[in-house]
């Protein structure tokens, strides 16, 4: 069973203890991602004027947007892989059929050559 990790991180200038079965490095990476999102918005003066709950919702919406875009990209890549797998499957079968035809042609040619020498 995986070991639970507890690590302190700083998010938005506040210290939080994150717990999970992921590595400390991963938990720090998650915190860093959140800090980058918060930092993007904190550069905007209009954002800073909003109430904190509205600021939080905007950051959450931005993260949700990133999530859905990443999911869509995964779907497209999985679709592409499935199409390539089908194409590869079809090409393998075409190659096998061509090899069988070639072997049959070679056998028929040898029979014809052997028949003309007798």
Buried (B, 14 or more C-beta within 10 A) or exposed (E): EEEEBEBEBEBBEEEEEBEBEBEBEBBBEBBEEBBEBBEEBBEEEEBEEBEEEEBEEBBEEBEEEEEEEEEEEEEEEEEEEEEEEEEEEEEEEEEEEEEEEEEEEEEEEEEEEEEEEE
